Amino acid sequence: MADEIRVNGNQHSWGSITVKIEGDRFYGFTSIGFGDSRERVKAYGMGRAQAPRGRSRGKYATEPVTLTGWKGSVQQLRKALADAGDGESYGDTVFQIVVQYVEADDTPITVELEDCVFTKNTTSDEEGPDPLKDDIEVDCMRIRRNGLVLFDNSEGS
């Protein structure tokens, strides 16, 4: 099934994105990045062709989820995660992130970043007229895109 021909209308853009963390919508993020991969290795044997005999099922891995946001928004996230635990530590709290891309003229996309934990804070403040931001990294276990996964889900995840 190919994609549809579209003339005019709105494509997904920054204004199409909503980010919910543990069900709460956050508005103060200015970027989000994530990715996953499935590394497969070819298996070779003897023979004149020296062509691969097959490949491994692969090892699934996620890249760090990167978020940049206004200082106040990032602090609100830290506070919400700490409150879900002992009130001080936000590093051990497991949480879910849902990123949605919605436009009336295009296919809605929901990306679920599952079983996330906070792993890194980075701050670099500079003199200037711009409001200050923080960069954070989050580790997630799985990524689902509209319910679809890159890993072998035949036994359930």
N, CA, C and O atoms as a GROMACS GRO file, in nm:
protein
  628
    1MET      N    1   0.085  -0.118   0.000
    1MET     CA    2   0.000   0.000   0.000
    1MET      C    3   0.089   0.124   0.000
    1MET      O    4   0.172   0.140   0.089
    2ALA      N    5   0.073   0.208  -0.098
    2ALA     CA    6   0.152   0.330  -0.109
    2ALA      C    7   0.085   0.445  -0.034
    2ALA      O    8  -0.031   0.435   0.006
    3ASP      N    9   0.160   0.553  -0.016
    3ASP     CA   10   0.100   0.670   0.047
    3ASP      C   11   0.009   0.741  -0.052
    3ASP      O   12   0.018   0.720  -0.173
    4GLU      N   13  -0.079   0.825   0.000
    4GLU     CA   14  -0.176   0.896  -0.084
    4GLU      C   15  -0.114   1.019  -0.148
    4GLU      O   16  -0.021   1.078  -0.094
    5ILE      N   17  -0.168   1.056  -0.264
    5ILE     CA   18  -0.128   1.182  -0.326
    5ILE      C   19  -0.198   1.293  -0.250
    5ILE      O   20  -0.320   1.288  -0.228
    6ARG      N   21  -0.123   1.392  -0.211
    6ARG     CA   22  -0.182   1.505  -0.138
    6ARG      C   23  -0.144   1.634  -0.209
    6ARG      O   24  -0.027   1.657  -0.242
    7VAL      N   25  -0.242   1.716  -0.231
    7VAL     CA   26  -0.220   1.848  -0.288
    7VAL      C   27  -0.276   1.948  -0.189
    7VAL      O   28  -0.392   1.940  -0.148
    8ASN      N   29  -0.193   2.043  -0.151
    8ASN     CA   30  -0.230   2.142  -0.050
    8ASN      C   31  -0.248   2.073   0.085
    8ASN      O   32  -0.199   1.962   0.104
    9GLY      N   33  -0.317   2.136   0.177
    9GLY     CA   34  -0.335   2.077   0.308
    9GLY      C   35  -0.210   2.094   0.394
    9GLY      O   36  -0.108   2.144   0.347
   10ASN      N   37  -0.218   2.052   0.517
   10ASN     CA   38  -0.108   2.067   0.611
   10ASN      C   39  -0.035   1.935   0.630
   10ASN      O   40  -0.097   1.830   0.650
   11GLN      N   41   0.096   1.941   0.625
   11GLN     CA   42   0.181   1.828   0.657
   11GLN      C   43   0.218   1.839   0.805
   11GLN      O   44   0.204   1.946   0.865
   12HIS      N   45   0.266   1.729   0.863
   12HIS     CA   46   0.312   1.736   1.002
   12HIS      C   47   0.425   1.836   1.014
   12HIS      O   48   0.514   1.841   0.929
   13SER      N   49   0.420   1.917   1.118
   13SER     CA   50   0.524   2.016   1.146
   13SER      C   51   0.535   2.032   1.297
   13SER      O   52   0.468   1.961   1.372
   14TRP      N   53   0.620   2.124   1.341
   14TRP     CA   54   0.643   2.139   1.485
   14TRP      C   55   0.512   2.163   1.561
   14TRP      O   56   0.494   2.112   1.671
   15GLY      N   57   0.422   2.239   1.503
   15GLY     CA   58   0.294   2.267   1.568
   15GLY      C   59   0.202   2.147   1.577
   15GLY      O   60   0.102   2.151   1.648
   16SER      N   61   0.234   2.038   1.507
   16SER     CA   62   0.153   1.917   1.509
   16SER      C   63   0.186   1.827   1.628
   16SER      O   64   0.111   1.734   1.657
   17ILE      N   65   0.296   1.855   1.696
   17ILE     CA   66   0.349   1.763   1.798
   17ILE      C   67   0.293   1.794   1.936
   17ILE      O   68   0.287   1.909   1.978
   18THR      N   69   0.251   1.688   2.007
   18THR     CA   70   0.223   1.698   2.150
   18THR      C   71   0.309   1.594   2.220
   18THR      O   72   0.332   1.485   2.168
   19VAL      N   73   0.357   1.629   2.340
   19VAL     CA   74   0.438   1.538   2.420
   19VAL      C   75   0.370   1.522   2.555
   19VAL      O   76   0.344   1.619   2.626
   20LYS      N   77   0.340   1.396   2.588
   20LYS     CA   78   0.283   1.365   2.720
   20LYS      C   79   0.379   1.272   2.792
   20LYS      O   80   0.426   1.172   2.738
   21ILE      N   81   0.407   1.307   2.917
   21ILE     CA   82   0.492   1.226   3.001
   21ILE      C   83   0.409   1.183   3.121
   21ILE      O   84   0.363   1.265   3.200
   22GLU      N   85   0.391   1.052   3.133
   22GLU     CA   86   0.303   0.996   3.236
   22GLU      C   87   0.164   1.059   3.230
   22GLU      O   88   0.101   1.084   3.333
   23GLY      N   89   0.117   1.085   3.108
   23GLY     CA   90  -0.018   1.136   3.088
   23GLY      C   91  -0.032   1.287   3.096
   23GLY      O   92  -0.135   1.341   3.058
   24ASP      N   93   0.071   1.357   3.146
   24ASP     CA   94   0.066   1.503   3.156
   24ASP      C   95   0.130   1.565   3.033
   24ASP      O   96   0.240   1.527   2.993
   25ARG      N   97   0.062   1.662   2.973
   25ARG     CA   98   0.114   1.728   2.854
   25ARG      C   99   0.214   1.836   2.894
   25ARG      O  100   0.189   1.918   2.982
   26PHE      N  101   0.328   1.833   2.827
   26PHE     CA  102   0.433   1.933   2.848
   26PHE      C  103   0.440   2.022   2.724
   26PHE      O  104   0.438   1.973   2.611
   27TYR      N  105   0.449   2.154   2.745
   27TYR     CA  106   0.448   2.251   2.636
   27TYR      C  107   0.583   2.317   2.613
   27TYR      O  108   0.603   2.378   2.509
   28GLY      N  109   0.675   2.307   2.708
   28GLY     CA  110   0.797   2.386   2.704
   28GLY      C  111   0.917   2.320   2.641
   28GLY      O  112   1.029   2.369   2.658
   29PHE      N  113   0.899   2.211   2.569
   29PHE     CA  114   1.013   2.150   2.501
   29PHE      C  115   1.028   2.210   2.362
   29PHE      O  116   0.929   2.237   2.293
   30THR      N  117   1.152   2.232   2.322
   30THR     CA  118   1.179   2.293   2.192
   30THR      C  119   1.241   2.195   2.093
   30THR      O  120   1.256   2.227   1.976
   31SER      N  121   1.277   2.076   2.140
   31SER     CA  122   1.320   1.970   2.049
   31SER      C  123   1.308   1.835   2.119
   31SER      O  124   1.315   1.825   2.242
   32ILE      N  125   1.290   1.733   2.036
   32ILE     CA  126   1.288   1.596   2.086
   32ILE      C  127   1.348   1.508   1.977
   32ILE      O  128   1.320   1.527   1.859
   33GLY      N  129   1.430   1.413   2.019
   33GLY     CA  130   1.490   1.320   1.924
   33GLY      C  131   1.495   1.181   1.983
   33GLY      O  132   1.517   1.165   2.103
   34PHE      N  133   1.476   1.080   1.899
   34PHE     CA  134   1.479   0.941   1.945
   34PHE      C  135   1.502   0.852   1.824
   34PHE      O  136   1.481   0.894   1.710
   35GLY      N  137   1.545   0.730   1.850
   35GLY     CA  138   1.566   0.635   1.741
   35GLY      C  139   1.585   0.495   1.795
   35GLY      O  140   1.613   0.475   1.913
   36ASP      N  141   1.568   0.398   1.708
   36ASP     CA  142   1.593   0.259   1.744
   36ASP      C  143   1.652   0.188   1.624
   36ASP      O  144   1.640   0.234   1.510
   37SER      N  145   1.716   0.075   1.651
   37SER     CA  146   1.780   0.000   1.544
   37SER      C  147   1.775  -0.149   1.577
   37SER      O  148   1.751  -0.189   1.691
   38ARG      N  149   1.798  -0.228   1.474
   38ARG     CA  150   1.806  -0.373   1.490
   38ARG      C  151   1.928  -0.419   1.412
   38ARG      O  152   1.925  -0.431   1.289
   39GLU      N  153   2.034  -0.444   1.485
   39GLU     CA  154   2.161  -0.483   1.423
   39GLU      C  155   2.157  -0.631   1.387
   39GLU      O  156   2.138  -0.716   1.474
   40ARG      N  157   2.175  -0.659   1.260
   40ARG     CA  158   2.176  -0.798   1.212
   40ARG      C  159   2.313  -0.827   1.154
   40ARG      O  160   2.376  -0.741   1.093
   41VAL      N  161   2.358  -0.949   1.172
   41VAL     CA  162   2.490  -0.990   1.124
   41VAL      C  163   2.472  -1.105   1.025
   41VAL      O  164   2.396  -1.199   1.049
   42LYS      N  165   2.543  -1.096   0.913
   42LYS     CA  166   2.538  -1.203   0.813
   42LYS      C  167   2.627  -1.319   0.857
   42LYS      O  168   2.731  -1.299   0.919
   43ALA      N  169   2.583  -1.441   0.824
   43ALA     CA  170   2.659  -1.562   0.856
   43ALA      C  171   2.713  -1.620   0.725
   43ALA      O  172   2.638  -1.646   0.631
   44TYR      N  173   2.843  -1.640   0.722
   44TYR     CA  174   2.908  -1.694   0.603
   44TYR      C  175   2.957  -1.836   0.630
   44TYR      O  176   2.976  -1.876   0.745
   45GLY      N  177   2.976  -1.909   0.524
   45GLY     CA  178   3.033  -2.043   0.534
   45GLY      C  179   3.128  -2.066   0.417
   45GLY      O  180   3.168  -1.972   0.348
   46MET      N  181   3.162  -2.190   0.397
   46MET     CA  182   3.252  -2.223   0.287
   46MET      C  183   3.175  -2.229   0.156
   46MET      O  184   3.053  -2.248   0.155
   47GLY      N  185   3.245  -2.213   0.048
   47GLY     CA  186   3.183  -2.224  -0.084
   47GLY      C  187   3.241  -2.122  -0.180
   47GLY      O  188   3.292  -2.018  -0.140
   48ARG      N  189   3.234  -2.154  -0.307
   48ARG     CA  190   3.292  -2.069  -0.410
   48ARG      C  191   3.226  -1.930  -0.415
   48ARG      O  192   3.294  -1.830  -0.438
   49ALA      N  193   3.096  -1.925  -0.394
   49ALA     CA  194   3.024  -1.797  -0.406
   49ALA      C  195   3.063  -1.699  -0.296
   49ALA      O  196   3.059  -1.578  -0.316
   50GLN      N  197   3.099  -1.749  -0.181
   50GLN     CA  198   3.129  -1.667  -0.064
   50GLN      C  199   3.015  -1.570  -0.033
   50GLN      O  200   3.038  -1.460   0.017
   51ALA      N  201   2.896  -1.612  -0.063
   51ALA     CA  202   2.776  -1.533  -0.032
   51ALA      C  203   2.726  -1.573   0.107
   51ALA      O  204   2.752  -1.684   0.152
   52PRO      N  205   2.655  -1.484   0.174
   52PRO     CA  206   2.605  -1.520   0.307
   52PRO      C  207   2.504  -1.634   0.302
   52PRO      O  208   2.425  -1.645   0.209
   53ARG      N  209   2.509  -1.719   0.406
   53ARG     CA  210   2.416  -1.830   0.420
   53ARG      C  211   2.287  -1.785   0.487
   53ARG      O  212   2.182  -1.848   0.473
   54GLY      N  213   2.295  -1.677   0.559
   54GLY     CA  214   2.179  -1.626   0.632
   54GLY      C  215   2.222  -1.506   0.716
   54GLY      O  216   2.329  -1.449   0.696
   55ARG      N  217   2.137  -1.471   0.808
   55ARG     CA  218   2.167  -1.360   0.898
   55ARG      C  219   2.106  -1.388   1.035
   55ARG      O  220   2.016  -1.470   1.048
   56SER      N  221   2.155  -1.318   1.135
   56SER     CA  222   2.102  -1.334   1.270
   56SER      C  223   1.966  -1.265   1.280
   56SER      O  224   1.930  -1.183   1.196
   57ARG      N  225   1.894  -1.300   1.383
   57ARG     CA  226   1.763  -1.235   1.408
   57ARG      C  227   1.782  -1.090   1.446
   57ARG      O  228   1.691  -1.009   1.430
   58GLY      N  229   1.898  -1.057   1.496
   58GLY     CA  230   1.928  -0.918   1.526
   58GLY      C  231   1.914  -0.885   1.673
   58GLY      O  232   1.847  -0.953   1.750
   59LYS      N  233   1.980  -0.779   1.708
   59LYS     CA  234   1.974  -0.726   1.845
   59LYS      C  235   1.913  -0.588   1.840
   59LYS      O  236   1.963  -0.499   1.771
   60TYR      N  237   1.805  -0.571   1.913
   60TYR     CA  238   1.731  -0.445   1.914
   60TYR      C  239   1.794  -0.349   2.015
   60TYR      O  240   1.832  -0.390   2.125
   61ALA      N  241   1.805  -0.225   1.978
   61ALA     CA  242   1.859  -0.123   2.069
   61ALA      C  243   1.790   0.010   2.043
   61ALA      O  244   1.750   0.040   1.930
   62THR      N  245   1.775   0.089   2.148
   62THR     CA  246   1.723   0.224   2.134
   62THR      C  247   1.835   0.324   2.157
   62THR      O  248   1.927   0.298   2.235
   63GLU      N  249   1.827   0.436   2.089
   63GLU     CA  250   1.920   0.546   2.111
   63GLU      C  251   1.867   0.630   2.227
   63GLU      O  252   1.748   0.622   2.259
   64PRO      N  253   1.952   0.709   2.290
   64PRO     CA  254   1.901   0.797   2.396
   64PRO      C  255   1.795   0.892   2.340
   64PRO      O  256   1.810   0.946   2.231
   65VAL      N  257   1.689   0.912   2.417
   65VAL     CA  258   1.588   1.011   2.384
   65VAL      C  259   1.644   1.145   2.430
   65VAL      O  260   1.681   1.160   2.546
   66THR      N  261   1.651   1.241   2.339
   66THR     CA  262   1.704   1.373   2.374
   66THR      C  263   1.592   1.476   2.372
   66THR      O  264   1.512   1.481   2.279
   67LEU      N  265   1.587   1.556   2.477
   67LEU     CA  266   1.488   1.662   2.487
   67LEU      C  267   1.558   1.791   2.523
   67LEU      O  268   1.647   1.792   2.608
   68THR      N  269   1.518   1.900   2.460
   68THR     CA  270   1.564   2.033   2.497
   68THR      C  271   1.440   2.112   2.534
   68THR      O  272   1.339   2.107   2.465
   69GLY      N  273   1.450   2.185   2.645
   69GLY     CA  274   1.334   2.262   2.688
   69GLY      C  275   1.374   2.381   2.772
   69GLY      O  276   1.486   2.391   2.821
   70TRP      N  277   1.278   2.470   2.788
   70TRP     CA  278   1.300   2.586   2.874
   70TRP      C  279   1.328   2.538   3.016
   70TRP      O  280   1.271   2.438   3.060
   71LYS      N  281   1.415   2.608   3.086
   71LYS     CA  282   1.459   2.566   3.220
   71LYS      C  283   1.342   2.531   3.311
   71LYS      O  284   1.347   2.429   3.380
   72GLY      N  285   1.238   2.612   3.312
   72GLY     CA  286   1.123   2.588   3.400
   72GLY      C  287   1.050   2.459   3.365
   72GLY      O  288   1.007   2.386   3.455
   73SER      N  289   1.036   2.431   3.237
   73SER     CA  290   0.966   2.309   3.195
   73SER      C  291   1.045   2.184   3.233
   73SER      O  292   0.988   2.085   3.279
   74VAL      N  293   1.177   2.189   3.213
   74VAL     CA  294   1.260   2.074   3.249
   74VAL      C  295   1.257   2.052   3.399
   74VAL      O  296   1.254   1.939   3.446
   75GLN      N  297   1.259   2.162   3.476
   75GLN     CA  298   1.252   2.149   3.622
   75GLN      C  299   1.118   2.090   3.665
   75GLN      O  300   1.113   2.010   3.758
   76GLN      N  301   1.009   2.127   3.597
   76GLN     CA  302   0.878   2.070   3.628
   76GLN      C  303   0.878   1.920   3.604
   76GLN      O  304   0.817   1.844   3.680
   77LEU      N  305   0.945   1.877   3.497
   77LEU     CA  306   0.954   1.734   3.470
   77LEU      C  307   1.031   1.663   3.580
   77LEU      O  308   0.988   1.559   3.629
   78ARG      N  309   1.147   1.719   3.618
   78ARG     CA  310   1.224   1.658   3.728
   78ARG      C  311   1.140   1.646   3.854
   78ARG      O  312   1.141   1.543   3.921
   79LYS      N  313   1.068   1.752   3.886
   79LYS     CA  314   0.986   1.755   4.007
   79LYS      C  315   0.875   1.648   4.000
   79LYS      O  316   0.851   1.577   4.098
   80ALA      N  317   0.809   1.638   3.885
   80ALA     CA  318   0.701   1.539   3.870
   80ALA      C  319   0.756   1.398   3.886
   80ALA      O  320   0.692   1.314   3.949
   81LEU      N  321   0.873   1.371   3.830
   81LEU     CA  322   0.932   1.238   3.842
   81LEU      C  323   0.977   1.209   3.985
   81LEU      O  324   0.962   1.098   4.035
   82ALA      N  325   1.033   1.310   4.052
   82ALA     CA  326   1.073   1.292   4.192
   82ALA      C  327   0.951   1.267   4.280
   82ALA      O  328   0.954   1.182   4.370
   83ASP      N  329   0.843   1.342   4.255
   83ASP     CA  330   0.720   1.325   4.334
   83ASP      C  331   0.660   1.186   4.316
   83ASP      O  332   0.591   1.136   4.405
   84ALA      N  333   0.684   1.124   4.200
   84ALA     CA  334   0.634   0.988   4.177
   84ALA      C  335   0.714   0.886   4.257
   84ALA      O  336   0.670   0.771   4.272
   85GLY      N  337   0.830   0.926   4.307
   85GLY     CA  338   0.914   0.836   4.388
   85GLY      C  339   0.918   0.882   4.532
   85GLY      O  340   0.815   0.891   4.598
   86ASP      N  341   1.039   0.911   4.580
   86ASP     CA  342   1.057   0.949   4.720
   86ASP      C  343   1.048   1.098   4.745
   86ASP      O  344   1.066   1.143   4.858
   87GLY      N  345   1.023   1.177   4.642
   87GLY     CA  346   1.011   1.322   4.657
   87GLY      C  347   1.140   1.397   4.628
   87GLY      O  348   1.137   1.520   4.615
   88GLU      N  349   1.252   1.326   4.617
   88GLU     CA  350   1.380   1.392   4.589
   88GLU      C  351   1.449   1.336   4.466
   88GLU      O  352   1.499   1.412   4.383
   89SER      N  353   1.454   1.204   4.454
   89SER     CA  354   1.527   1.142   4.344
   89SER      C  355   1.434   1.120   4.224
   89SER      O  356   1.326   1.062   4.237
   90TYR      N  357   1.477   1.167   4.108
   90TYR     CA  358   1.401   1.144   3.986
   90TYR      C  359   1.472   1.044   3.894
   90TYR      O  360   1.419   1.010   3.788
   91GLY      N  361   1.590   0.998   3.932
   91GLY     CA  362   1.669   0.911   3.846
   91GLY      C  363   1.622   0.767   3.838
   91GLY      O  364   1.656   0.697   3.742
   92ASP      N  365   1.545   0.720   3.936
   92ASP     CA  366   1.499   0.580   3.934
   92ASP      C  367   1.354   0.565   3.891
   92ASP      O  368   1.305   0.453   3.879
   93THR      N  369   1.286   0.675   3.870
   93THR     CA  370   1.145   0.669   3.832
   93THR      C  371   1.130   0.622   3.688
   93THR      O  372   1.187   0.682   3.597
   94VAL      N  373   1.053   0.516   3.667
   94VAL     CA  374   1.025   0.464   3.534
   94VAL      C  375   0.898   0.533   3.483
   94VAL      O  376   0.798   0.539   3.554
   95PHE      N  377   0.903   0.585   3.362
   95PHE     CA  378   0.789   0.660   3.308
   95PHE      C  379   0.774   0.636   3.159
   95PHE      O  380   0.863   0.583   3.093
   96GLN      N  381   0.658   0.676   3.108
   96GLN     CA  382   0.625   0.659   2.966
   96GLN      C  383   0.618   0.797   2.900
   96GLN      O  384   0.572   0.893   2.961
   97ILE      N  385   0.663   0.805   2.777
   97ILE     CA  386   0.650   0.927   2.697
   97ILE      C  387   0.569   0.892   2.573
   97ILE      O  388   0.595   0.792   2.506
   98VAL      N  389   0.470   0.974   2.543
   98VAL     CA  390   0.390   0.958   2.422
   98VAL      C  391   0.404   1.085   2.339
   98VAL      O  392   0.374   1.195   2.385
   99VAL      N  393   0.452   1.067   2.216
   99VAL     CA  394   0.467   1.178   2.122
   99VAL      C  395   0.363   1.158   2.013
   99VAL      O  396   0.357   1.052   1.950
  100GLN      N  397   0.280   1.260   1.990
  100GLN     CA  398   0.178   1.248   1.887
  100GLN      C  399   0.196   1.357   1.783
  100GLN      O  400   0.227   1.472   1.814
  101TYR      N  401   0.175   1.317   1.657
  101TYR     CA  402   0.182   1.408   1.543
  101TYR      C  403   0.042   1.406   1.481
  101TYR      O  404   0.000   1.304   1.425
  102VAL      N  405  -0.030   1.517   1.491
  102VAL     CA  406  -0.169   1.519   1.445
  102VAL      C  407  -0.192   1.641   1.357
  102VAL      O  408  -0.169   1.755   1.398
  103GLU      N  409  -0.239   1.616   1.236
  103GLU     CA  410  -0.287   1.719   1.143
  103GLU      C  411  -0.413   1.665   1.078
  103GLU      O  412  -0.421   1.546   1.047
  104ALA      N  413  -0.509   1.751   1.057
  104ALA     CA  414  -0.637   1.709   1.000
  104ALA      C  415  -0.621   1.647   0.862
  104ALA      O  416  -0.696   1.557   0.824
  105ASP      N  417  -0.522   1.695   0.785
  105ASP     CA  418  -0.504   1.649   0.648
  105ASP      C  419  -0.404   1.536   0.633
  105ASP      O  420  -0.372   1.497   0.521
  106ASP      N  421  -0.353   1.481   0.743
  106ASP     CA  422  -0.250   1.378   0.733
  106ASP      C  423  -0.278   1.267   0.833
  106ASP      O  424  -0.358   1.283   0.925
  107THR      N  425  -0.211   1.154   0.816
  107THR     CA  426  -0.229   1.038   0.902
  107THR      C  427  -0.175   1.068   1.042
  107THR      O  428  -0.060   1.108   1.055
  108PRO      N  429  -0.255   1.049   1.147
  108PRO     CA  430  -0.204   1.070   1.283
  108PRO      C  431  -0.096   0.966   1.315
  108PRO      O  432  -0.107   0.849   1.276
  109ILE      N  433   0.006   1.009   1.386
  109ILE     CA  434   0.116   0.920   1.426
  109ILE      C  435   0.131   0.930   1.577
  109ILE      O  436   0.142   1.040   1.632
  110THR      N  437   0.131   0.815   1.644
  110THR     CA  438   0.155   0.810   1.788
  110THR      C  439   0.278   0.725   1.813
  110THR      O  440   0.285   0.609   1.772
  111VAL      N  441   0.377   0.785   1.881
  111VAL     CA  442   0.500   0.715   1.913
  111VAL      C  443   0.505   0.699   2.065
  111VAL      O  444   0.497   0.796   2.140
  112GLU      N  445   0.518   0.574   2.109
  112GLU     CA  446   0.527   0.546   2.252
  112GLU      C  447   0.670   0.508   2.286
  112GLU      O  448   0.725   0.412   2.232
  113LEU      N  449   0.730   0.584   2.376
  113LEU     CA  450   0.864   0.555   2.427
  113LEU      C  451   0.841   0.489   2.563
  113LEU      O  452   0.801   0.554   2.659
  114GLU      N  453   0.868   0.359   2.570
  114GLU     CA  454   0.825   0.279   2.684
  114GLU      C  455   0.936   0.256   2.786
  114GLU      O  456   1.054   0.243   2.752
  115ASP      N  457   0.895   0.252   2.912
  115ASP     CA  458   0.983   0.221   3.026
  115ASP      C  459   1.108   0.308   3.025
  115ASP      O  460   1.221   0.258   3.016
  116CYS      N  461   1.087   0.438   3.034
  116CYS     CA  462   1.195   0.537   3.029
  116CYS      C  463   1.251   0.565   3.169
  116CYS      O  464   1.180   0.555   3.269
  117VAL      N  465   1.379   0.600   3.173
  117VAL     CA  466   1.443   0.652   3.294
  117VAL      C  467   1.531   0.770   3.254
  117VAL      O  468   1.589   0.772   3.145
  118PHE      N  469   1.541   0.866   3.342
  118PHE     CA  470   1.622   0.986   3.323
  118PHE      C  471   1.769   0.949   3.335
  118PHE      O  472   1.805   0.882   3.431
  119THR      N  473   1.854   0.990   3.242
  119THR     CA  474   1.995   0.952   3.248
  119THR      C  475   2.094   1.067   3.247
  119THR      O  476   2.207   1.050   3.292
  120LYS      N  477   2.054   1.185   3.196
  120LYS     CA  478   2.156   1.289   3.183
  120LYS      C  479   2.094   1.428   3.181
  120LYS      O  480   1.990   1.451   3.118
  121ASN      N  481   2.158   1.521   3.250
  121ASN     CA  482   2.126   1.663   3.247
  121ASN      C  483   2.244   1.738   3.186
  121ASN      O  484   2.358   1.710   3.222
  122THR      N  485   2.219   1.831   3.096
  122THR     CA  486   2.324   1.916   3.043
  122THR      C  487   2.273   2.060   3.040
  122THR      O  488   2.165   2.088   2.988
  123THR      N  489   2.353   2.149   3.096
  123THR     CA  490   2.318   2.290   3.097
  123THR      C  491   2.435   2.368   3.040
  123THR      O  492   2.550   2.345   3.077
  124SER      N  493   2.405   2.461   2.951
  124SER     CA  494   2.506   2.550   2.895
  124SER      C  495   2.439   2.686   2.878
  124SER      O  496   2.371   2.710   2.778
  125ASP      N  497   2.460   2.775   2.975
  125ASP     CA  498   2.395   2.906   2.973
  125ASP      C  499   2.489   3.009   2.911
  125ASP      O  500   2.609   3.009   2.935
  126GLU      N  501   2.430   3.098   2.831
  126GLU     CA  502   2.509   3.202   2.766
  126GLU      C  503   2.442   3.338   2.786
  126GLU      O  504   2.321   3.348   2.802
  127GLU      N  505   2.524   3.440   2.784
  127GLU     CA  506   2.473   3.577   2.788
  127GLU      C  507   2.400   3.604   2.657
  127GLU      O  508   2.448   3.564   2.551
  128GLY      N  509   2.288   3.670   2.664
  128GLY     CA  510   2.215   3.704   2.544
  128GLY      C  511   2.068   3.723   2.573
  128GLY      O  512   2.025   3.707   2.688
  129PRO      N  513   1.990   3.756   2.471
  129PRO     CA  514   1.848   3.784   2.492
  129PRO      C  515   1.759   3.660   2.500
  129PRO      O  516   1.643   3.670   2.540
  130ASP      N  517   1.812   3.544   2.464
  130ASP     CA  518   1.730   3.423   2.459
  130ASP      C  519   1.704   3.367   2.598
  130ASP      O  520   1.791   3.373   2.684
  131PRO      N  521   1.584   3.314   2.621
  131PRO     CA  522   1.559   3.244   2.747
  131PRO      C  523   1.650   3.121   2.758
  131PRO      O  524   1.695   3.067   2.657
  132LEU      N  525   1.677   3.078   2.880
  132LEU     CA  526   1.770   2.967   2.903
  132LEU      C  527   1.700   2.832   2.888
  132LEU      O  528   1.583   2.816   2.921
  133LYS      N  529   1.777   2.735   2.838
  133LYS     CA  530   1.727   2.600   2.816
  133LYS      C  531   1.817   2.497   2.883
  133LYS      O  532   1.932   2.526   2.916
  134ASP      N  533   1.763   2.378   2.902
  134ASP     CA  534   1.838   2.262   2.949
  134ASP      C  535   1.820   2.150   2.848
  134ASP      O  536   1.717   2.139   2.782
  135ASP      N  537   1.923   2.066   2.837
  135ASP     CA  538   1.917   1.945   2.754
  135ASP      C  539   1.915   1.825   2.849
  135ASP      O  540   1.989   1.821   2.947
  136ILE      N  541   1.830   1.730   2.818
  136ILE     CA  542   1.825   1.608   2.899
  136ILE      C  543   1.828   1.486   2.808
  136ILE      O  544   1.792   1.493   2.690
  137GLU      N  545   1.872   1.374   2.864
  137GLU     CA  546   1.867   1.246   2.795
  137GLU      C  547   1.789   1.147   2.880
  137GLU      O  548   1.795   1.148   3.002
  138VAL      N  549   1.717   1.063   2.810
  138VAL     CA  550   1.633   0.962   2.872
  138VAL      C  551   1.663   0.830   2.802
  138VAL      O  552   1.680   0.826   2.680
  139ASP      N  553   1.669   0.722   2.878
  139ASP     CA  554   1.687   0.589   2.820
  139ASP      C  555   1.550   0.522   2.816
  139ASP      O  556   1.478   0.520   2.917
  140CYS      N  557   1.513   0.467   2.700
  140CYS     CA  558   1.387   0.392   2.692
  140CYS      C  559   1.417   0.250   2.648
  140CYS      O  560   1.520   0.223   2.587
  141MET      N  561   1.326   0.160   2.679
  141MET     CA  562   1.345   0.018   2.648
  141MET      C  563   1.292  -0.019   2.510
  141MET      O  564   1.351  -0.102   2.441
  142ARG      N  565   1.181   0.042   2.469
  142ARG     CA  566   1.117   0.008   2.343
  142ARG      C  567   1.053   0.133   2.283
  142ARG      O  568   1.018   0.227   2.354
  143ILE      N  569   1.038   0.131   2.150
  143ILE     CA  570   0.967   0.238   2.079
  143ILE      C  571   0.860   0.173   1.993
  143ILE      O  572   0.887   0.081   1.916
  144ARG      N  573   0.738   0.223   2.007
  144ARG     CA  574   0.625   0.177   1.924
  144ARG      C  575   0.576   0.295   1.841
  144ARG      O  576   0.549   0.402   1.894
  145ARG      N  577   0.566   0.274   1.711
  145ARG     CA  578   0.516   0.377   1.620
  145ARG      C  579   0.381   0.331   1.566
  145ARG      O  580   0.374   0.240   1.484
  146ASN      N  581   0.275   0.394   1.613
  146ASN     CA  582   0.137   0.353   1.580
  146ASN      C  583   0.119   0.203   1.606
  146ASN      O  584   0.054   0.132   1.529
  147GLY      N  585   0.176   0.158   1.716
  147GLY     CA  586   0.162   0.018   1.757
  147GLY      C  587   0.259  -0.078   1.690
  147GLY      O  588   0.262  -0.196   1.723
  148LEU      N  589   0.339  -0.029   1.596
  148LEU     CA  590   0.433  -0.114   1.523
  148LEU      C  591   0.570  -0.106   1.586
  148LEU      O  592   0.611  -0.001   1.636
  149VAL      N  593   0.643  -0.217   1.585
  149VAL     CA  594   0.774  -0.223   1.647
  149VAL      C  595   0.878  -0.277   1.549
  149VAL      O  596   0.844  -0.353   1.458
  150LEU      N  597   1.003  -0.238   1.568
  150LEU     CA  598   1.114  -0.286   1.485
  150LEU      C  599   1.164  -0.423   1.530
  150LEU      O  600   1.214  -0.500   1.449
  151PHE      N  601   1.151  -0.454   1.659
  151PHE     CA  602   1.199  -0.581   1.712
  151PHE      C  603   1.101  -0.694   1.684
  151PHE      O  604   0.987  -0.669   1.646
  152ASP      N  605   1.147  -0.817   1.701
  152ASP     CA  606   1.062  -0.936   1.683
  152ASP      C  607   0.968  -0.943   1.802
  152ASP      O  608   1.012  -0.967   1.915
  153ASN      N  609   0.841  -0.923   1.779
  153ASN     CA  610   0.741  -0.922   1.884
  153ASN      C  611   0.656  -1.049   1.884
  153ASN      O  612   0.546  -1.050   1.939
  154SER      N  613   0.707  -1.156   1.823
  154SER     CA  614   0.627  -1.278   1.808
  154SER      C  615   0.593  -1.342   1.943
  154SER      O  616   0.493  -1.413   1.953
  155GLU      N  617   0.674  -1.319   2.045
  155GLU     CA  618   0.645  -1.374   2.177
  155GLU      C  619   0.591  -1.269   2.272
  155GLU      O  620   0.573  -1.297   2.391
  156GLY      N  621   0.563  -1.148   2.221
  156GLY     CA  622   0.515  -1.039   2.305
  156GLY      C  623   0.630  -0.973   2.377
  156GLY      O  624   0.731  -1.036   2.408
  157SER      N  625   0.614  -0.845   2.402
  157SER     CA  626   0.722  -0.771   2.469
  157SER      C  627   0.690  -0.743   2.613
  157SER      O  628   0.770  -0.682   2.684
   0.00000   0.00000   0.00000
